[in-house]
Amino acid sequence: MSVNIDTYEQEQEVVELIRDGSQRVRDELSKVIVGQEQVVEQLLITLFAGGHCLLTGAPGLAKTLLVRSIAQSFHLKFQRIQFTPDLMPADITGTEILEDSGDGHRRLEFVRGPIFANVILADEINRTPPKTQAALLEAMQEHQVTAGGVRYPLDEPFFVLATQNPIEMEGTYPLPEAQLDRFMFNVVIDYLPEEQEVEVVARTTSARPAPIEPVFTSDDVLRFHEIVRRVPVAREMVRYAVRLAAASRPGQPQTPDFINEWVSWGAGLRAGQYLILGAKARALLHGRAHVSPDDIRALAHATLRHRTLIGYRAEAEGVTVDDVVDRLVEHVSVPRDE
């Protein structure tokens, strides 16, 4: 697949290729996943844009199955790491061991850890101590690990999809806000409607599902990263994303009253960057070569919910962070889609 989109015809060809290919990925995922259309779309956007994602949901909602199936549909190497209180950084990144070279000498040999894969499912990332969390987050940011003073680049493309259990918080190590900010989205997986849950139970207690067939390759994914960044976006759309993020910050001149009352800390600069980058990817998935306000609004909750810290007043009134983002989206004026 070529990334040359210098003419209108080439641009349309690339847009149609990504739109049709993403629909084929959804069709493959539907072999094992029922419903969760919005969750699937946001995970696809994360992969197309080259970001990392938090998955928040109760146990038993097929988070692992979903991530593994997406990796299979993109023909990417998948590794699941179960985070536990006794997990050490070397258990993730790898360690040096003493090897006999056969000539009477011994040397240190680096043995790669499970992080050397394309798609990492960091299961219950808040279950492990900060030192181990930091090792993973450093790899997310730098796409490399260091052992014995030697840097080892990670396989590309590299995605971390980390899960958090919202129920069991005892004995956990919540991620600091600065580390949460490195995740592009925080995607919430909720329970299915009754009919879809009936379908899941019927499927999983009968015949085995058909295998997932690869639709794209790792090289395709790397090209998608380039294509997404070349999607044109009007300056007013960028301004709209920036205003959405800025409106979440208490104590600023243009901050609405409900933010000053309910929010302790608002979103930083990365929120605006990820809103625009995600909106570009979403536009391509929907068969468009330009960003609209709907693309930005559709990603506001996933982008802002882990970057907005509500205060005790909001908690006392039963206000959630999603309620705050709802009000933000209503409050910030939408530019016209030219």
C-alpha positions in Angstrom: 0.0 0.0 0.0 1.4 3.4 -1.0 1.1 6.6 1.2 1.4 8.9 -1.8 -1.7 11.0 -1.6 -0.6 14.0 -3.7 -3.7 14.0 -5.9 -7.4 13.9 -5.1 -7.8 10.5 -6.7 -5.0 9.0 -4.6 -6.5 10.6 -1.5 -9.9 9.1 -2.2 -8.3 5.7 -2.9 -6.5 5.7 0.5 -9.6 6.8 2.4 -11.7 4.1 0.8 -8.9 1.5 1.5 -8.8 2.4 5.2 -12.6 2.6 5.5 -13.2 -0.7 3.8 -10.3 -2.4 5.6 -11.5 -1.2 9.0 -15.0 -2.6 8.2 -13.3 -6.0 7.4 -11.6 -5.8 10.8 -14.9 -5.2 12.5 -16.4 -8.2 10.6 -13.6 -10.4 11.8 -14.0 -9.2 15.4 -17.7 -10.0 15.2 -16.8 -13.7 15.0 -15.9 -13.5 18.7 -17.1 -10.1 20.0 -20.8 -9.2 20.3 -21.7 -5.5 20.5 -19.2 -3.0 22.0 -19.2 -1.1 18.7 -18.0 2.2 20.3 -15.2 0.4 22.3 -14.0 -1.4 19.1 -13.9 1.9 17.2 -12.0 3.7 19.9 -9.4 0.9 20.0 -9.0 1.0 16.3 -8.5 4.7 16.4 -5.8 4.2 19.0 -4.0 1.7 16.8 -4.4 3.8 13.6 -3.1 6.9 15.5 -0.2 5.2 17.2 -1.3 5.8 20.8 -1.8 3.7 24.0 -5.1 3.0 25.7 -6.6 2.4 29.2 -9.4 -0.1 29.4 -11.7 0.3 32.4 -14.3 -2.3 33.2 -15.4 -5.0 35.5 -14.0 -8.6 35.2 -15.5 -10.9 32.6 -16.3 -8.4 29.9 -14.0 -9.9 27.3 -11.3 -7.3 27.5 -8.5 -9.8 26.9 -10.4 -11.5 24.1 -11.0 -8.2 22.4 -7.4 -7.1 22.5 -6.1 -10.4 21.4 -8.6 -10.5 18.5 -7.6 -7.0 17.4 -3.9 -8.1 17.4 -4.8 -11.1 15.3 -6.7 -9.1 12.8 -3.7 -6.8 12.3 -1.3 -9.8 12.3 0.6 -8.3 15.3 2.5 -10.2 18.0 0.4 -10.2 21.2 1.6 -10.6 24.8 -0.5 -10.5 28.0 1.2 -9.5 31.2 -0.7 -10.0 34.5 0.4 -7.3 36.9 0.7 -8.5 40.5 2.1 -6.9 43.7 5.4 -8.9 43.4 6.0 -8.2 39.7 9.5 -6.6 39.1 10.6 -4.4 36.2 12.9 -7.1 34.9 9.9 -9.4 34.7 8.6 -7.1 32.0 11.6 -5.7 30.2 13.9 -8.6 30.4 17.1 -9.4 32.3 20.8 -10.2 31.8 21.9 -13.8 32.5 25.4 -15.3 32.6 26.0 -17.5 29.6 28.8 -20.0 28.9 30.3 -19.1 25.5 31.8 -22.6 25.0 35.4 -21.3 25.0 35.8 -21.2 28.7 34.6 -17.7 29.0 31.3 -16.4 30.3 29.4 -13.3 29.2 26.2 -11.5 30.0 23.4 -12.2 27.6 20.2 -10.1 27.6 17.0 -12.2 27.6 14.1 -10.2 26.2 11.0 -9.9 28.4 7.3 -10.1 27.3 7.3 -6.4 26.5 9.0 -7.2 23.2 5.8 -7.6 21.3 3.6 -5.4 19.1 0.5 -5.4 21.3 0.9 -5.6 25.1 -2.1 -6.2 27.3 -1.1 -4.9 30.7 -3.7 -6.6 32.8 -4.7 -4.7 36.0 -1.8 -2.2 35.8 -2.8 -0.6 39.1 -2.2 -3.9 40.9 1.6 -3.6 40.7 4.1 -1.2 42.6 5.1 2.2 41.1 8.6 1.0 40.1 7.1 -1.7 37.8 4.5 0.7 36.4 7.3 3.2 35.6 9.2 0.6 33.7 6.2 -0.1 31.5 5.4 3.6 31.1 9.0 4.4 30.1 8.8 1.8 27.4 5.5 3.4 26.2 7.1 6.8 25.9 10.6 5.9 24.5 9.8 2.6 22.6 12.9 1.1 24.1 14.2 -0.5 27.3 17.6 -0.2 29.0 19.5 -3.0 30.6 23.1 -2.9 31.8 23.5 0.5 30.1 22.5 -0.9 26.7 19.4 0.3 24.9 17.2 -2.2 23.2 14.6 -0.9 20.8 11.1 -2.4 21.0 9.3 -4.0 18.1 7.3 -1.6 15.9 4.5 -0.9 15.9 4.2 -0.9 19.7 0.9 -0.5 21.6 0.1 -0.8 25.3 -3.5 -1.5 26.2 -3.8 -1.5 30.0 -6.8 -2.6 32.0 -8.0 -1.3 35.4 -10.5 -3.0 37.6 -12.9 -0.3 38.9 -14.3 -2.6 41.7 -11.4 -3.9 43.7 -9.3 -0.9 44.7 -7.9 -2.4 48.0 -4.2 -3.1 47.8 -3.8 -1.2 44.5 -1.3 1.5 43.3 -3.4 4.0 41.3 -1.5 5.6 38.4 -0.4 9.2 39.1 -2.0 11.8 36.8 1.3 12.5 35.0 1.4 8.8 34.0 -2.3 8.6 33.1 -1.7 11.5 30.8 0.5 9.3 28.6 -2.5 7.2 27.6 -4.3 8.5 24.5 -7.8 7.3 25.6 -9.5 5.8 28.7 -12.2 3.5 27.2 -14.9 2.3 29.5 -16.3 -1.2 28.8 -19.8 -1.7 30.3 -22.2 -4.6 30.6 -24.0 -5.6 27.4 -27.8 -5.2 26.8 -29.8 -8.3 27.5 -30.2 -9.4 23.9 -26.5 -9.1 23.2 -25.7 -10.9 26.5 -28.0 -13.7 25.5 -26.2 -13.9 22.1 -22.8 -14.2 23.9 -24.0 -17.0 26.2 -25.6 -18.9 23.2 -22.4 -18.6 21.2 -19.9 -19.5 23.9 -21.8 -22.6 25.0 -22.1 -24.1 21.5 -19.6 -24.4 18.6 -16.1 -22.9 18.7 -15.9 -19.5 16.8 -14.2 -19.3 13.4 -10.6 -18.2 13.6 -9.7 -14.5 13.1 -8.2 -13.9 9.7 -5.6 -11.1 9.4 -6.7 -8.1 7.4 -3.6 -5.8 7.7 0.1 -6.3 8.5 2.4 -4.5 10.9 3.9 -2.6 7.9 0.3 -1.4 7.0 -0.1 -0.1 10.6 3.1 1.9 10.4 1.9 3.4 7.1 -1.5 4.2 8.7 0.4 6.3 11.3 1.8 8.4 8.5 -1.5 8.7 6.7 -3.4 9.8 9.8 -1.0 12.6 10.5 -1.5 13.9 6.9 -5.2 14.3 7.2 -6.0 18.0 6.8 -7.7 19.7 9.7 -9.1 23.3 9.8 -7.5 25.6 12.3 -11.0 26.2 13.8 -11.2 22.5 14.6 -7.9 22.7 16.3 -9.1 25.7 18.3 -12.2 23.8 19.2 -10.2 20.9 20.6 -7.9 23.3 22.5 -10.9 25.1 24.0 -12.5 21.8 25.1 -9.3 20.9 27.0 -8.8 24.4 28.4 -12.4 24.6 29.7 -11.7 21.7 32.0 -9.0 23.6 33.9 -10.3 25.4 37.1 -9.2 28.9 38.0 -8.7 30.1 34.4 -10.4 33.3 33.0 -12.7 31.4 30.6 -13.4 28.5 32.9 -17.2 27.9 33.4 -18.5 28.0 37.0 -19.4 24.3 37.2 -15.7 23.4 36.5 -14.5 25.7 39.3 -17.0 24.0 41.6 -16.5 20.4 40.6 -13.0 20.0 39.2 -9.7 19.9 41.1 -7.4 19.5 38.1 -8.0 19.7 34.4 -6.6 18.4 31.2 -3.2 19.4 29.9 -1.8 20.0 26.4 -1.8 16.3 25.4 -5.6 16.3 25.6 -5.8 18.7 22.6 -3.2 16.8 20.7 -4.9 13.5 21.2 -8.3 14.9 20.4 -7.1 16.1 17.0 -5.0 13.0 16.3 -7.9 10.7 17.2 -10.3 12.8 15.2 -8.1 12.4 12.1 -8.1 8.7 12.5 -11.9 8.6 13.1 -12.5 10.6 10.0 -10.6 8.1 7.9 -12.5 5.2 9.5 -15.7 6.9 8.5 -14.5 7.4 4.9 -13.7 11.1 5.1 -10.4 13.0 4.4 -11.1 15.9 6.8 -12.0 16.4 10.4 -15.5 17.5 11.5 -16.7 18.7 15.0 -18.5 15.3 15.4 -15.1 13.5 15.3 -13.8 15.6 18.2 -17.0 15.5 20.2 -17.2 11.7 19.8 -13.8 11.3 21.4 -14.2 13.9 24.2 -15.1 11.4 26.9 -12.4 8.9 26.1 -9.7 11.7 26.0 -10.8 13.8 29.0 -12.1 11.3 31.6 -8.7 10.3 32.8 -7.3 13.8 32.6 -10.0 15.5 34.7 -9.8 15.1 38.4 -13.1 15.9 40.2 -13.2 17.3 43.7 -15.0 16.4 46.9 -18.0 18.6 46.0 -18.7 16.7 42.8 -18.4 13.4 44.7 -20.7 14.6 47.4 -23.3 15.6 44.8 -23.0 12.3 43.0 -21.4 14.0 39.9 -19.1 11.7 37.8 -16.3 12.7 35.5 -18.4 11.7 32.5 -21.1 14.1 33.8 -18.5 16.9 33.8 -17.4 16.1 30.2 -21.1 16.1 29.1 -21.4 19.6 30.5 -18.1 20.7 28.8 -19.2 19.4 25.4 -22.5 21.3 25.8 -20.7 24.5 27.1 -18.0 24.9 24.4 -19.4 26.3 21.2 -19.0 24.2 18.1 -17.4 25.7 15.0 -19.1 25.4 11.7 -18.0 22.4 9.6 -17.1 24.2 6.4 
